[in-house]
């Protein structure tokens, strides 16, 4: 299976299913969204942490300033170098409380930026406060930064500083917290985010798979039905489910499959009918010839039976010719040349050509009174229609029977009626009269009822001419064929197919598929 698929793709990478593509797309979008969210969350967390550190260090500075002012009122000015060691240690002990409570070290520098006192081990005692920071604090602003403050600190810190005036002695007071607290904070944030993301990915992955399956299931069903249809199974149908677009797609596919099935059934029936219609005369011909060859038929009867063989051969030739005519009409090879002419001329010609048969059958012709009724049609097409109908009428009209003709103009159409007395057509057979190879009594074969193509050709030719044809009958009394033809061209662009049951016109794709009018 894999090898076959690989050969189908001509060595290209294996194709993924639609559900796989949908799942991969959703998963990729979700991952991108989570990565962007993680970056945004990290940036916002860093900004929030820095703001929180600034607020905390400012509070530490306020407390340390208040404490230093208290010491200054007692005579212990921490911004003056060379103070009493006992007092300095007392002040340092007080400042260490901030280190314990807020994890913030405090250090003090004199007016020149020299470090006088500090809590913690990360302050370089020999370092000096950078000049630019001194100038910024001298302007009355508190500073806040992250770094080592030109190696004043051995590690990176968040640092807040301000200028203080204690007992008339100016100096600088600083509070700092280590930056590694940010890493701990970000690590905890990312840990929670990753755990949440993992849960979201699992849940969304399951939902994506279900959703992708739900979306692509109708497509896969249509694909499977298309494969079956391509393999010759014309009963294949796709379920009409899913969204509106997929339901419309499935409906369209099913309609196409239904039409193909009808065409295949018609083709099979057509081939079966041809085989049946050809087998009957061929069997007769073979039987007569074999009888003459093996002596079953005496030589004195040869002439009679050779006449029968000649008739059967003629019927075979007419059958083949009729089939060729229908094929040419359906393929569009036969192009009509419509024009305005008198329809009575066609009717008269057909009746005169069958005069001997009419006289032999003792048939009375009525209504044959030309009045100059004009129609717009191809004379050859209409001659064939009238000939086929009159030929049937002569066959099935009993001796002393009647064939009537009537032609009337009704608005922009001319109605032609040909009626004959006789057995008529059974009511249950009327809907099928214009179908190919249809014969009311199939058991009689080609001998009694012809090939079954004549009326089908009539329907095709009348419809191509812009008219309609129908049949009426009262069983045991009469049969009547009625067809209409336009007086003027139906439209400026040529003859088109008649509107269907919904009232919408269609192209002349298969004229023989047009239904007779009830």
C-alpha positions in Angstrom: 0.0 0.0 0.0 2.7 2.4 1.0 4.8 1.5 -2.1 1.8 2.1 -4.3 1.2 5.5 -2.8 4.8 6.4 -3.2 4.7 5.4 -6.9 1.5 7.5 -7.3 3.3 10.5 -6.0 6.3 9.9 -8.3 8.7 9.7 -5.4 7.4 12.8 -3.7 6.9 13.0 0.1 3.8 11.1 1.3 0.7 13.2 1.3 -1.0 13.8 4.6 -4.8 13.4 5.1 -7.1 16.4 5.4 -7.7 15.7 9.1 -3.9 15.6 9.6 -3.5 18.9 7.8 -6.3 20.5 9.9 -4.8 19.2 13.1 -1.3 20.3 12.2 -2.6 23.8 11.3 -4.5 24.2 14.6 -1.6 22.8 16.6 0.8 25.1 14.9 -1.4 28.1 15.6 -1.9 27.1 19.2 1.9 26.7 19.7 2.6 30.1 18.1 0.0 31.7 20.3 1.4 30.0 23.5 5.0 31.1 22.6 3.8 34.7 22.0 1.9 34.6 25.3 4.9 33.3 27.1 7.1 36.1 25.7 4.5 38.7 26.6 4.0 37.2 30.1 7.7 37.2 30.7 8.1 40.8 29.6 5.1 41.9 31.7 6.4 39.9 34.7 9.9 41.5 34.4 8.4 45.0 34.3 6.1 44.2 37.2 8.9 42.8 39.3 11.1 45.8 38.6 8.3 48.2 39.6 7.7 46.2 42.7 11.4 46.2 43.6 11.4 50.0 43.1 8.5 50.5 45.4 10.0 48.1 48.0 13.4 49.8 47.9 11.8 53.2 48.1 10.0 52.1 51.2 13.3 50.7 52.6 15.0 54.1 51.8 12.2 55.9 53.6 12.7 53.7 56.7 16.5 54.0 56.6 16.3 57.8 56.2 13.9 58.0 59.2 16.2 55.8 61.2 19.3 57.8 60.2 17.6 61.1 61.1 16.8 59.5 64.5 20.4 58.6 65.0 21.5 62.1 63.9 19.2 63.6 66.6 21.1 61.5 69.1 24.4 62.8 67.7 25.3 59.9 65.5 25.6 61.3 62.0 26.2 58.3 59.7 27.2 60.5 56.7 30.3 61.8 58.6 33.5 59.8 58.4 35.5 58.9 61.5 32.5 58.6 63.9 32.5 56.7 67.2 32.8 53.0 66.5 30.2 52.1 69.0 27.7 54.5 67.5 28.6 53.3 64.0 28.0 49.7 65.0 24.7 50.6 66.6 23.6 52.3 63.4 24.8 49.4 61.3 22.8 47.0 63.5 19.7 49.1 62.9 20.2 49.1 59.2 20.7 45.3 59.2 17.1 45.0 60.2 16.1 45.9 56.7 18.4 43.2 55.4 16.5 40.7 57.6 13.0 41.9 56.9 13.2 43.0 53.3 16.3 41.1 52.0 17.7 44.5 51.2 21.2 45.7 52.0 21.8 49.3 53.0 24.9 51.4 52.5 25.9 55.0 53.1 28.3 57.3 51.3 29.6 60.7 52.2 29.4 63.8 50.2 32.3 62.7 48.0 30.8 59.3 47.2 33.0 57.2 49.5 31.4 54.2 51.2 31.2 54.8 54.9 28.9 52.0 56.1 27.1 49.0 54.6 25.2 45.8 55.5 26.0 42.6 53.6 29.1 41.3 51.9 28.6 42.4 48.3 29.6 46.1 48.8 33.1 47.1 47.8 34.3 49.3 50.7 37.0 50.9 48.5 34.6 51.7 45.7 33.2 55.2 45.0 29.7 56.2 43.9 29.8 57.2 40.2 29.9 61.0 39.6 26.9 61.0 37.2 24.7 59.3 39.9 25.8 61.8 42.5 24.8 64.6 40.2 21.4 63.1 39.5 20.8 62.7 43.3 22.1 66.2 43.9 19.3 67.4 41.7 16.8 66.1 44.3 15.7 63.0 42.5 15.8 59.5 43.8 17.6 57.0 41.5 16.6 53.5 40.5 18.8 51.2 38.4 19.9 47.6 37.9 23.5 46.7 37.8 26.7 46.9 39.8 27.0 50.7 39.8 30.5 50.7 38.4 31.6 47.7 40.5 30.4 49.3 43.7 28.6 46.0 44.2 30.1 42.6 43.4 26.9 41.3 41.8 23.9 42.7 40.0 21.3 44.4 42.2 18.3 46.6 41.9 19.5 49.8 43.5 17.6 52.8 44.8 19.4 55.8 46.2 18.8 59.4 47.4 20.7 62.4 48.8 20.2 62.9 52.5 21.0 65.8 54.9 21.7 64.6 58.5 22.5 67.3 61.0 23.9 69.6 58.4 26.0 66.8 56.9 25.1 65.8 53.3 25.6 62.3 52.0 24.0 59.5 50.0 21.8 56.6 51.3 21.3 53.5 49.2 19.1 50.3 49.4 19.6 47.3 47.1 18.2 43.8 46.5 19.8 41.1 44.4 18.7 40.5 40.8 18.7 36.8 41.2 15.3 37.2 43.0 14.0 38.1 39.5 15.2 34.8 38.1 13.5 32.9 41.0 10.3 34.9 40.3 10.4 34.3 36.5 11.2 30.6 37.0 8.2 30.2 39.2 6.0 32.1 36.7 7.3 30.0 33.7 6.9 26.8 35.7 3.2 27.6 36.2 2.8 28.8 32.6 4.4 25.6 31.2 2.2 23.4 33.4 -0.9 25.4 32.3 0.3 25.2 28.6 0.8 21.5 28.8 -2.8 21.1 30.1 -4.1 23.5 27.4 -2.1 21.7 24.7 -3.5 18.3 25.7 -7.1 19.5 25.9 -6.9 21.6 22.8 -5.1 18.7 20.9 -8.0 16.4 21.7 -10.6 19.0 20.7 -8.6 19.7 17.5 -8.6 16.1 16.6 -12.3 15.7 17.2 -13.0 19.0 15.3 -10.7 18.0 12.4 -12.4 14.6 12.2 -15.8 16.2 12.3 -14.9 18.6 9.5 -13.0 16.2 7.3 -15.3 13.1 7.7 -17.7 14.3 5.0 -14.8 15.0 2.7 -13.3 11.6 3.3 -16.8 10.0 2.6 -17.1 11.9 -0.6 -13.5 10.9 -1.5 -14.3 7.2 -0.8 -17.5 7.5 -2.9 -15.6 9.1 -5.7 -13.1 6.2 -5.7 -15.9 3.7 -5.8 -17.5 5.7 -8.6 -14.2 5.8 -10.5 -14.0 2.0 -10.1 -17.3 1.6 -11.8 -19.7 1.4 -8.8 -22.4 3.8 -9.9 -24.4 3.2 -6.8 -21.8 5.0 -4.7 -23.3 8.0 -2.8 -21.9 10.4 -0.3 -23.7 11.2 3.0 -25.2 14.8 3.0 -23.8 16.0 6.3 -21.5 18.7 7.7 -21.5 22.4 7.0 -23.6 23.9 4.2 -20.8 24.0 1.7 -19.9 20.3 2.2 -23.6 19.3 2.2 -24.0 21.2 -1.2 -20.9 19.5 -2.5 -22.2 16.0 -1.4 -25.6 16.8 -3.0 -23.9 17.8 -6.3 -21.8 14.7 -6.2 -24.8 12.5 -5.6 -26.7 14.1 -8.4 -23.8 13.5 -10.7 -23.5 9.9 -9.6 -27.2 9.5 -10.1 -27.0 10.8 -13.7 -24.0 8.5 -14.4 -26.0 5.6 -13.0 -28.9 6.4 -15.2 -26.6 6.7 -18.2 -25.0 3.4 -17.4 -28.4 1.7 -16.9 -29.6 3.2 -20.2 -26.4 2.0 -21.9 -26.9 -1.5 -20.6 -30.6 -1.5 -21.5 -29.7 0.0 -24.9 -27.2 -2.8 -25.6 -29.7 -5.4 -24.4 -32.4 -4.1 -26.7 -30.0 -4.0 -29.6 -29.0 -7.6 -28.9 -32.6 -8.6 -28.7 -33.7 -6.8 -31.8 -30.8 -8.1 -33.8 -31.0 -11.7 -32.6 -34.7 -12.2 -33.7 -34.2 -11.5 -37.5 -30.7 -13.0 -37.5 -32.2 -16.2 -36.0 -34.9 -16.2 -38.7 -32.4 -15.6 -41.5 -30.0 -18.3 -40.2 -32.9 -20.8 -39.8 -34.2 -20.3 -43.4 -30.7 -20.5 -44.9 -29.8 -23.6 -42.9 -33.1 -25.1 -43.9 -32.2 -24.6 -47.6 -28.7 -25.9 -47.1 -29.7 -29.1 -45.3 -32.7 -29.8 -47.6 -35.4 -29.2 -45.0 -36.8 -26.5 -47.3 -37.6 -27.9 -50.7 -36.1 -26.1 -53.7 -39.6 -25.2 -54.9 -39.9 -23.0 -51.8 -36.6 -21.2 -52.1 -38.1 -18.2 -53.8 -40.6 -17.7 -51.0 -38.1 -18.0 -48.2 -35.5 -16.0 -49.9 -38.1 -13.2 -50.1 -38.6 -13.6 -46.3 -34.8 -13.4 -45.8 -34.8 -10.3 -48.0 -37.5 -8.6 -45.8 -35.6 -9.5 -42.6 -32.4 -8.1 -44.0 -34.2 -4.9 -45.0 -35.6 -4.6 -41.4 -32.0 -5.1 -40.1 -30.7 -2.4 -42.4 -33.5 0.0 -41.2 -32.8 -0.8 -37.6 -29.1 0.0 -38.0 -29.9 3.2 -40.0 -32.3 4.3 -37.2 -29.7 3.7 -34.6 -27.2 5.8 -36.7 -29.7 8.5 -37.1 -30.3 8.8 -33.3 -26.6 8.8 -32.6 -26.0 11.6 -35.1 -28.9 13.6 -33.7 -27.7 13.3 -30.1 -24.1 14.1 -31.0 -25.1 17.2 -33.0 -23.8 15.9 -36.3 -27.1 16.5 -38.0 -27.8 20.2 -38.3 -31.3 21.3 -39.1 -31.9 24.0 -41.7 -35.3 25.4 -40.6 -37.3 27.7 -42.8 -40.9 28.8 -43.3 -42.9 26.4 -45.4 -46.4 24.9 -45.8 -46.8 21.9 -43.4 -49.5 20.5 -45.6 -47.0 19.8 -48.4 -45.2 17.4 -46.1 -48.4 15.6 -45.0 -49.6 15.3 -48.7 -46.3 13.9 -49.9 -46.2 11.3 -47.1 -49.8 10.2 -47.8 -49.2 10.0 -51.6 -46.0 7.9 -51.1 -48.0 5.4 -49.0 -51.0 5.4 -51.4 -50.6 1.7 -52.4 -50.4 0.5 -48.8 -53.4 2.6 -47.9 -55.4 1.2 -50.8 -54.3 -2.4 -50.0 -55.4 -2.0 -46.4 -58.7 -0.5 -47.4 -58.1 2.6 -45.2 -60.1 5.7 -45.5 -58.1 9.0 -45.4 -60.0 12.0 -43.9 -59.1 15.7 -43.3 -56.6 15.9 -46.0 -57.5 19.4 -47.2 -54.5 21.7 -47.6 -55.1 25.2 -46.4 -51.6 26.7 -46.6 -50.5 26.6 -42.9 -46.9 27.9 -42.5 -44.5 26.5 -39.9 -40.8 27.3 -39.1 -38.9 24.0 -39.2 -36.6 21.8 -41.1 -38.7 20.1 -43.9 -36.6 16.9 -43.8 -37.0 16.6 -40.0 -40.8 17.0 -40.1 -41.1 14.7 -43.1 -39.5 11.9 -41.1 -41.8 12.7 -38.1 -45.0 12.5 -40.3 -43.7 9.4 -42.1 -43.0 7.5 -38.9 -46.4 8.4 -37.4 -48.3 7.6 -40.7 -46.4 4.4 -41.1 -47.5 3.2 -37.6 -51.0 4.3 -38.3 -51.2 2.2 -41.5 -49.7 -0.8 -39.7 -52.3 -0.8 -36.9 -55.4 0.5 -38.7 -57.8 -2.5 -39.5 -59.4 -2.9 -42.9 -62.1 -0.2 -43.5 -60.5 1.8 -40.8 -59.9 5.6 -40.9 -56.8 7.8 -40.6 -57.6 11.5 -39.9 -55.4 14.6 -40.3 -56.0 17.9 -38.7 -53.8 21.0 -38.7 -54.7 24.1 -36.7 -52.7 27.3 -35.8 -52.9 28.3 -32.1 -51.2 31.6 -31.4 -47.6 31.2 -32.3 -47.7 27.4 -32.7 -49.2 25.0 -35.2 -50.8 21.8 -33.9 -50.7 18.7 -36.1 -53.0 15.8 -35.3 -52.8 12.3 -36.8 -55.4 9.9 -35.6 -56.3 6.3 -36.6 -58.9 3.9 -35.6 -58.0 0.5 -34.3 -57.0 -1.3 -31.1 -55.2 1.8 -29.7 -52.6 1.7 -26.9 -53.1 0.4 -23.4 -53.1 3.2 -20.7 -50.2 1.7 -18.9 -48.1 1.7 -22.1 -48.7 5.4 -23.0 -45.9 6.9 -20.8 -43.3 4.6 -22.6 -44.3 5.0 -26.2 -41.5 7.4 -27.0 -38.8 5.4 -25.3 -36.1 3.6 -27.4 -37.0 0.1 -28.4 -40.3 0.2 -26.6 -42.9 -2.0 -28.1 -46.3 -2.6 -26.4 -46.1 -6.4 -27.2 -42.4 -7.3 -26.9 -43.0 -10.9 -27.5 -43.8 -10.3 -31.2 -40.4 -9.0 -31.8 -39.3 -7.1 -34.9 -41.8 -8.7 -37.2 -44.9 -7.2 -35.8 -43.9 -3.9 -34.3 -40.8 -2.6 -36.1 -37.6 -1.7 -34.3 -39.1 0.5 -31.6 -37.0 3.5 -32.6 -39.3 5.4 -34.9 -41.3 7.2 -32.3 -38.2 8.0 -30.3 -36.8 9.6 -33.4 -40.1 11.6 -33.8 -39.7 12.9 -30.3 -36.1 14.0 -30.8 -36.9 15.7 -34.1 -39.9 17.6 -32.8 -38.1 18.8 -29.7 -35.2 19.9 -31.8 -37.6 21.9 -33.9 -38.9 23.8 -30.9 -42.1 21.8 -30.5 -43.7 19.1 -28.3 -45.2 15.8 -29.0 -47.7 13.6 -27.1 -49.9 10.6 -27.6 -53.5 10.0 -26.7 -55.5 6.8 -27.0 -58.7 5.0 -26.2 -58.0 1.4 -26.1 -60.1 -0.6 -28.6 -61.2 2.5 -30.5 -58.5 5.0 -31.6 -55.0 6.3 -31.2 -54.0 10.0 -31.7 -50.5 11.6 -32.1 -50.3 15.4 -31.6 -47.2 17.5 -32.1 -46.7 21.2 -32.3 -44.3 23.4 -34.4 -43.5 27.1 -34.1 -44.8 29.6 -36.7 -41.7 31.8 -36.3 -38.1 31.1 -35.1 -38.3 30.2 -31.4 -35.3 32.5 -30.6 -32.6 34.5 -32.4 -29.8 32.2 -31.4 -31.1 28.9 -32.9 -33.2 26.1 -31.7 -32.9 25.3 -28.0 -34.1 22.7 -25.6 -37.6 23.1 -24.2 -38.0 24.2 -20.5 -37.9 21.4 -18.0 -40.5 20.9 -15.2 -39.0 23.8 -13.2 -39.4 26.2 -16.1 -35.7 26.6 -16.7 -34.4 26.0 -20.3 -31.4 23.7 -20.8 -28.9 23.1 -23.5 -29.6 20.4 -26.2 -27.2 17.9 -24.7 -29.4 14.8 -25.1 -32.4 15.5 -27.2 -33.6 11.9 -26.8 -33.9 12.4 -23.0 -36.7 15.0 -23.4 -40.0 13.8 -22.0 -43.2 13.7 -24.0 -45.9 16.2 -22.8 -48.8 14.5 -21.1 
